[in-house]
Amino acid sequence: MIDLHTHSTFSDGELIPAELIRRARHVGYEALAITDHADAANMEFILSHVPRMTALGHFWDITVFAGVELTHMPPGLIAEYTNKARELGAQLVVVHGETVVEPVARGTNLAAIEAGVDILAHPGLITDEEVALAVEKGVALEITTRGGHSYTNGHVATLARKHGARLVIDNDAHAPRDLVSREMRRAVALGAGLTADEFDRAEANSREIVQRLLQR
Protein backbone atom coordinates (compact mmCIF):
# COMPACT_ATOMS: atom_id res chain seq x y z
CA MET A 1 0.00 0.00 0.00
CA ILE A 2 0.99 3.60 -0.65
CA ASP A 3 -0.43 6.79 0.86
CA LEU A 4 0.59 10.08 -0.72
CA HIS A 5 -1.39 12.44 1.52
CA THR A 6 -0.87 12.48 5.31
CA HIS A 7 -0.41 15.00 8.11
CA SER A 8 1.83 15.21 11.16
CA THR A 9 2.14 17.61 14.08
CA PHE A 10 3.81 20.04 11.67
CA SER A 11 0.22 21.00 10.84
CA ASP A 12 -2.97 19.49 12.28
CA GLY A 13 -2.02 15.82 12.51
CA GLU A 14 -1.91 14.03 15.85
CA LEU A 15 1.41 12.22 15.37
CA ILE A 16 4.99 13.39 15.10
CA PRO A 17 6.59 12.23 11.82
CA ALA A 18 8.44 9.28 13.40
CA GLU A 19 5.27 7.82 14.90
CA LEU A 20 3.24 8.46 11.75
CA ILE A 21 5.84 6.60 9.71
CA ARG A 22 6.07 3.73 12.20
CA ARG A 23 2.31 3.30 12.44
CA ALA A 24 1.93 3.39 8.65
CA ARG A 25 4.52 0.66 8.27
CA HIS A 26 2.86 -1.42 10.99
CA VAL A 27 -0.45 -1.27 9.09
CA GLY A 28 1.33 -2.41 5.95
CA TYR A 29 2.19 0.71 3.96
CA GLU A 30 5.31 0.47 1.84
CA ALA A 31 5.54 4.17 0.92
CA LEU A 32 4.24 7.29 2.60
CA ALA A 33 4.20 11.00 1.80
CA ILE A 34 3.94 13.48 4.66
CA THR A 35 2.17 16.49 3.16
CA ASP A 36 1.36 18.91 5.93
CA HIS A 37 -0.96 21.85 5.38
CA ALA A 38 1.11 24.78 4.15
CA ASP A 39 0.87 28.39 3.11
CA ALA A 40 3.32 31.25 2.81
CA ALA A 41 3.72 31.45 6.59
CA ASN A 42 4.86 27.91 7.41
CA MET A 43 6.12 26.35 4.17
CA GLU A 44 9.80 27.01 4.82
CA PHE A 45 9.53 25.57 8.33
CA ILE A 46 7.89 22.37 7.12
CA LEU A 47 10.29 21.82 4.25
CA SER A 48 13.39 22.55 6.32
CA HIS A 49 12.80 19.11 7.85
CA VAL A 50 12.66 17.15 4.58
CA PRO A 51 16.01 15.34 5.03
CA ARG A 52 15.15 14.31 8.60
CA MET A 53 11.69 13.03 7.68
CA THR A 54 12.78 11.03 4.65
CA ALA A 55 15.73 9.48 6.52
CA LEU A 56 13.38 7.98 9.11
CA GLY A 57 11.97 5.61 6.52
CA HIS A 58 15.25 3.70 6.31
CA PHE A 59 14.87 2.45 9.88
CA TRP A 60 11.28 1.26 9.43
CA ASP A 61 11.73 -0.22 5.94
CA ILE A 62 9.30 2.22 4.33
CA THR A 63 9.93 4.81 1.62
CA VAL A 64 9.09 8.28 2.93
CA PHE A 65 8.58 11.43 0.90
CA ALA A 66 8.13 14.93 2.25
CA GLY A 67 5.95 17.54 0.64
CA VAL A 68 3.15 19.97 1.33
CA GLU A 69 -0.57 20.33 0.89
CA LEU A 70 -1.22 23.92 -0.14
CA THR A 71 -4.38 24.63 1.84
CA HIS A 72 -7.00 27.38 1.48
CA MET A 73 -4.47 29.35 -0.54
CA PRO A 74 -5.84 32.08 -2.81
CA PRO A 75 -6.03 30.59 -6.30
CA GLY A 76 -3.90 33.41 -7.69
CA LEU A 77 -0.98 32.31 -5.50
CA ILE A 78 -1.09 28.56 -6.12
CA ALA A 79 1.28 28.50 -9.11
CA GLU A 80 3.81 30.70 -7.33
CA TYR A 81 3.81 28.58 -4.19
CA THR A 82 3.86 25.31 -6.10
CA ASN A 83 7.13 26.47 -7.62
CA LYS A 84 8.35 27.81 -4.29
CA ALA A 85 7.63 24.50 -2.55
CA ARG A 86 9.63 22.60 -5.13
CA GLU A 87 12.51 25.05 -4.83
CA LEU A 88 12.51 24.45 -1.08
CA GLY A 89 12.75 20.70 -1.57
CA ALA A 90 9.17 19.44 -1.61
CA GLN A 91 9.15 16.05 -3.28
CA LEU A 92 5.40 16.12 -3.73
CA VAL A 93 2.98 19.05 -4.03
CA VAL A 94 -0.65 18.40 -3.17
CA VAL A 95 -3.38 21.04 -3.25
CA HIS A 96 -6.39 21.01 -0.93
CA GLY A 97 -9.16 20.87 -3.50
CA GLU A 98 -12.69 22.24 -3.47
CA THR A 99 -14.17 19.77 -1.00
CA VAL A 100 -17.86 20.37 -0.35
CA VAL A 101 -17.38 20.33 3.44
CA GLU A 102 -15.06 23.35 3.69
CA PRO A 103 -15.21 26.89 2.26
CA VAL A 104 -12.41 26.41 -0.27
CA ALA A 105 -12.23 29.28 -2.75
CA ARG A 106 -13.79 28.68 -6.13
CA GLY A 107 -11.05 28.45 -8.74
CA THR A 108 -8.72 26.42 -6.50
CA ASN A 109 -9.11 23.22 -8.54
CA LEU A 110 -8.40 25.00 -11.82
CA ALA A 111 -5.40 26.91 -10.42
CA ALA A 112 -3.88 23.72 -9.00
CA ILE A 113 -4.27 21.86 -12.28
CA GLU A 114 -2.87 24.74 -14.30
CA ALA A 115 0.11 24.83 -11.92
CA GLY A 116 0.80 21.15 -12.61
CA VAL A 117 0.72 19.95 -9.02
CA ASP A 118 1.21 16.25 -8.36
CA ILE A 119 -2.15 15.52 -6.74
CA LEU A 120 -5.39 17.47 -6.44
CA ALA A 121 -6.87 16.25 -3.18
CA HIS A 122 -10.61 15.74 -2.61
CA PRO A 123 -11.61 17.98 -5.55
CA GLY A 124 -15.31 18.01 -4.71
CA LEU A 125 -17.64 18.80 -7.61
CA ILE A 126 -14.81 19.19 -10.09
CA THR A 127 -15.95 20.07 -13.63
CA ASP A 128 -15.58 18.20 -16.90
CA GLU A 129 -13.29 20.91 -18.20
CA GLU A 130 -11.04 20.71 -15.15
CA VAL A 131 -10.77 16.93 -15.33
CA ALA A 132 -9.89 17.10 -19.03
CA LEU A 133 -7.17 19.63 -18.22
CA ALA A 134 -5.87 17.39 -15.41
CA VAL A 135 -5.36 14.67 -18.01
CA GLU A 136 -3.42 17.09 -20.19
CA LYS A 137 -1.31 18.35 -17.28
CA GLY A 138 -0.69 14.92 -15.73
CA VAL A 139 -2.32 15.86 -12.43
CA ALA A 140 -3.68 12.93 -10.42
CA LEU A 141 -7.11 13.24 -8.80
CA GLU A 142 -7.75 11.82 -5.36
CA ILE A 143 -10.29 9.32 -4.14
CA THR A 144 -10.16 9.80 -0.38
CA THR A 145 -11.02 7.53 2.51
CA ARG A 146 -11.49 10.55 4.78
CA GLY A 147 -15.00 11.21 6.04
CA GLY A 148 -16.68 14.32 4.66
CA HIS A 149 -14.19 14.82 1.87
CA SER A 150 -15.29 11.42 0.56
CA TYR A 151 -18.86 12.61 -0.12
CA THR A 152 -17.99 13.42 -3.74
CA ASN A 153 -15.79 10.40 -4.49
CA GLY A 154 -18.45 9.03 -6.82
CA HIS A 155 -18.53 12.23 -8.86
CA VAL A 156 -14.75 12.31 -9.12
CA ALA A 157 -14.65 8.65 -10.16
CA THR A 158 -17.31 9.16 -12.82
CA LEU A 159 -15.57 12.11 -14.47
CA ALA A 160 -12.17 10.46 -14.21
CA ARG A 161 -13.51 7.46 -16.10
CA LYS A 162 -15.15 9.71 -18.70
CA HIS A 163 -11.96 11.63 -19.45
CA GLY A 164 -9.31 9.03 -18.67
CA ALA A 165 -7.88 10.92 -15.68
CA ARG A 166 -5.44 9.27 -13.28
CA LEU A 167 -6.83 8.48 -9.85
CA VAL A 168 -4.99 7.76 -6.63
CA ILE A 169 -6.44 6.56 -3.33
CA ASP A 170 -5.27 8.41 -0.23
CA ASN A 171 -6.21 8.48 3.44
CA ASP A 172 -5.59 12.16 4.20
CA ALA A 173 -4.51 10.70 7.54
CA HIS A 174 -4.50 12.98 10.57
CA ALA A 175 -4.62 10.27 13.26
CA PRO A 176 -3.72 6.57 13.69
CA ARG A 177 -7.29 5.45 12.92
CA ASP A 178 -7.07 7.11 9.49
CA LEU A 179 -4.38 4.71 8.24
CA VAL A 180 -6.87 2.24 6.80
CA SER A 181 -6.26 -1.29 5.56
CA ARG A 182 -6.09 -2.36 1.95
CA GLU A 183 -9.51 -3.92 2.37
CA MET A 184 -10.99 -0.58 3.44
CA ARG A 185 -9.21 1.26 0.64
CA ARG A 186 -10.77 -1.18 -1.80
CA ALA A 187 -14.20 -0.86 -0.18
CA VAL A 188 -14.11 2.94 -0.45
CA ALA A 189 -13.02 2.74 -4.08
CA LEU A 190 -15.75 0.26 -5.00
CA GLY A 191 -18.26 2.32 -3.06
CA ALA A 192 -17.30 5.30 -5.21
CA GLY A 193 -18.19 3.28 -8.28
CA LEU A 194 -14.78 2.05 -9.36
CA THR A 195 -14.53 -1.46 -10.73
CA ALA A 196 -12.03 -3.90 -9.26
CA ASP A 197 -9.77 -3.27 -12.25
CA GLU A 198 -10.04 0.49 -11.79
CA PHE A 199 -9.12 0.12 -8.13
CA ASP A 200 -6.01 -1.83 -9.14
CA ARG A 201 -5.18 0.86 -11.69
CA ALA A 202 -5.49 3.59 -9.07
CA GLU A 203 -3.12 1.71 -6.78
CA ALA A 204 -0.73 1.26 -9.70
CA ASN A 205 -0.89 5.02 -10.33
CA SER A 206 0.42 5.62 -6.81
CA ARG A 207 3.28 3.20 -7.44
CA GLU A 208 4.11 5.04 -10.66
CA ILE A 209 4.21 8.36 -8.80
CA VAL A 210 6.57 6.82 -6.24
CA GLN A 211 8.86 5.57 -8.99
CA ARG A 212 8.88 9.01 -10.60
CA LEU A 213 9.75 10.64 -7.29
CA LEU A 214 12.59 8.21 -6.71
CA GLN A 215 14.05 9.13 -10.10
CA ARG A 216 14.05 12.89 -9.46
NUTI-732001 format. One line per 5 residues: their letters; for each residue x, y, z of C-alpha. Coordinates in nm, 3 decimals, padded with zeros to 5 digits, always signed. Layout:
A	X/Y/Z  ...
***
This chain:
MIDLH	+00.000/+00.000/+00.000  +00.099/+00.360/-00.065  -00.043/+00.679/+00.086  +00.059/+01.008/-00.072  -00.139/+01.244/+00.152
THSTF	-00.087/+01.248/+00.531  -00.041/+01.500/+00.811  +00.183/+01.521/+01.116  +00.214/+01.761/+01.408  +00.381/+02.004/+01.167
SDGEL	+00.022/+02.100/+01.084  -00.297/+01.949/+01.228  -00.202/+01.582/+01.251  -00.191/+01.403/+01.585  +00.141/+01.222/+01.537
IPAEL	+00.499/+01.339/+01.510  +00.659/+01.223/+01.182  +00.844/+00.928/+01.340  +00.527/+00.782/+01.490  +00.324/+00.846/+01.175
IRRAR	+00.584/+00.660/+00.971  +00.607/+00.373/+01.220  +00.231/+00.330/+01.244  +00.193/+00.339/+00.865  +00.452/+00.066/+00.827
HVGYE	+00.286/-00.142/+01.099  -00.045/-00.127/+00.909  +00.133/-00.241/+00.595  +00.219/+00.071/+00.396  +00.531/+00.047/+00.184
ALAIT	+00.554/+00.417/+00.092  +00.424/+00.729/+00.260  +00.420/+01.100/+00.180  +00.394/+01.348/+00.466  +00.217/+01.649/+00.316
DHADA	+00.136/+01.891/+00.593  -00.096/+02.185/+00.538  +00.111/+02.478/+00.415  +00.087/+02.839/+00.311  +00.332/+03.125/+00.281
ANMEF	+00.372/+03.145/+00.659  +00.486/+02.791/+00.741  +00.612/+02.635/+00.417  +00.980/+02.701/+00.482  +00.953/+02.557/+00.833
ILSHV	+00.789/+02.237/+00.712  +01.029/+02.182/+00.425  +01.339/+02.255/+00.632  +01.280/+01.911/+00.785  +01.266/+01.715/+00.458
PRMTA	+01.601/+01.534/+00.503  +01.515/+01.431/+00.860  +01.169/+01.303/+00.768  +01.278/+01.103/+00.465  +01.573/+00.948/+00.652
LGHFW	+01.338/+00.798/+00.911  +01.197/+00.561/+00.652  +01.525/+00.370/+00.631  +01.487/+00.245/+00.988  +01.128/+00.126/+00.943
DITVF	+01.173/-00.022/+00.594  +00.930/+00.222/+00.433  +00.993/+00.481/+00.162  +00.909/+00.828/+00.293  +00.858/+01.143/+00.090
AGVEL	+00.813/+01.493/+00.225  +00.595/+01.754/+00.064  +00.315/+01.997/+00.133  -00.057/+02.033/+00.089  -00.122/+02.392/-00.014
THMPP	-00.438/+02.463/+00.184  -00.700/+02.738/+00.148  -00.447/+02.935/-00.054  -00.584/+03.208/-00.281  -00.603/+03.059/-00.630
GLIAE	-00.390/+03.341/-00.769  -00.098/+03.231/-00.550  -00.109/+02.856/-00.612  +00.128/+02.850/-00.911  +00.381/+03.070/-00.733
YTNKA	+00.381/+02.858/-00.419  +00.386/+02.531/-00.610  +00.713/+02.647/-00.762  +00.835/+02.781/-00.429  +00.763/+02.450/-00.255
RELGA	+00.963/+02.260/-00.513  +01.251/+02.505/-00.483  +01.251/+02.445/-00.108  +01.275/+02.070/-00.157  +00.917/+01.944/-00.161
QLVVV	+00.915/+01.605/-00.328  +00.540/+01.612/-00.373  +00.298/+01.905/-00.403  -00.065/+01.840/-00.317  -00.338/+02.104/-00.325
HGETV	-00.639/+02.101/-00.093  -00.916/+02.087/-00.350  -01.269/+02.224/-00.347  -01.417/+01.977/-00.100  -01.786/+02.037/-00.035
VEPVA	-01.738/+02.033/+00.344  -01.506/+02.335/+00.369  -01.521/+02.689/+00.226  -01.241/+02.641/-00.027  -01.223/+02.928/-00.275
RGTNL	-01.379/+02.868/-00.613  -01.105/+02.845/-00.874  -00.872/+02.642/-00.650  -00.911/+02.322/-00.854  -00.840/+02.500/-01.182
AAIEA	-00.540/+02.691/-01.042  -00.388/+02.372/-00.900  -00.427/+02.186/-01.228  -00.287/+02.474/-01.430  +00.011/+02.483/-01.192
GVDIL	+00.080/+02.115/-01.261  +00.072/+01.995/-00.902  +00.121/+01.625/-00.836  -00.215/+01.552/-00.674  -00.539/+01.747/-00.644
AHPGL	-00.687/+01.625/-00.318  -01.061/+01.574/-00.261  -01.161/+01.798/-00.555  -01.531/+01.801/-00.471  -01.764/+01.880/-00.761
ITDEE	-01.481/+01.919/-01.009  -01.595/+02.007/-01.363  -01.558/+01.820/-01.690  -01.329/+02.091/-01.820  -01.104/+02.071/-01.515
VALAV	-01.077/+01.693/-01.533  -00.989/+01.710/-01.903  -00.717/+01.963/-01.822  -00.587/+01.739/-01.541  -00.536/+01.467/-01.801
EKGVA	-00.342/+01.709/-02.019  -00.131/+01.835/-01.728  -00.069/+01.492/-01.573  -00.232/+01.586/-01.243  -00.368/+01.293/-01.042
LEITT	-00.711/+01.324/-00.880  -00.775/+01.182/-00.536  -01.029/+00.932/-00.414  -01.016/+00.980/-00.038  -01.102/+00.753/+00.251
RGGHS	-01.149/+01.055/+00.478  -01.500/+01.121/+00.604  -01.668/+01.432/+00.466  -01.419/+01.482/+00.187  -01.529/+01.142/+00.056
YTNGH	-01.886/+01.261/-00.012  -01.799/+01.342/-00.374  -01.579/+01.040/-00.449  -01.845/+00.903/-00.682  -01.853/+01.223/-00.886
VATLA	-01.475/+01.231/-00.912  -01.465/+00.865/-01.016  -01.731/+00.916/-01.282  -01.557/+01.211/-01.447  -01.217/+01.046/-01.421
RKHGA	-01.351/+00.746/-01.610  -01.515/+00.971/-01.870  -01.196/+01.163/-01.945  -00.931/+00.903/-01.867  -00.788/+01.092/-01.568
RLVID	-00.544/+00.927/-01.328  -00.683/+00.848/-00.985  -00.499/+00.776/-00.663  -00.644/+00.656/-00.333  -00.527/+00.841/-00.023
NDAHA	-00.621/+00.848/+00.344  -00.559/+01.216/+00.420  -00.451/+01.070/+00.754  -00.450/+01.298/+01.057  -00.462/+01.027/+01.326
PRDLV	-00.372/+00.657/+01.369  -00.729/+00.545/+01.292  -00.707/+00.711/+00.949  -00.438/+00.471/+00.824  -00.687/+00.224/+00.680
SREMR	-00.626/-00.129/+00.556  -00.609/-00.236/+00.195  -00.951/-00.392/+00.237  -01.099/-00.058/+00.344  -00.921/+00.126/+00.064
RAVAL	-01.077/-00.118/-00.180  -01.420/-00.086/-00.018  -01.411/+00.294/-00.045  -01.302/+00.274/-00.408  -01.575/+00.026/-00.500
GAGLT	-01.826/+00.232/-00.306  -01.730/+00.530/-00.521  -01.819/+00.328/-00.828  -01.478/+00.205/-00.936  -01.453/-00.146/-01.073
ADEFD	-01.203/-00.390/-00.926  -00.977/-00.327/-01.225  -01.004/+00.049/-01.179  -00.912/+00.012/-00.813  -00.601/-00.183/-00.914
RAEAN	-00.518/+00.086/-01.169  -00.549/+00.359/-00.907  -00.312/+00.171/-00.678  -00.073/+00.126/-00.970  -00.089/+00.502/-01.033
SREIV	+00.042/+00.562/-00.681  +00.328/+00.320/-00.744  +00.411/+00.504/-01.066  +00.421/+00.836/-00.880  +00.657/+00.682/-00.624
QRLLQ	+00.886/+00.557/-00.899  +00.888/+00.901/-01.060  +00.975/+01.064/-00.729  +01.259/+00.821/-00.671  +01.405/+00.913/-01.010
R	+01.405/+01.289/-00.946
***
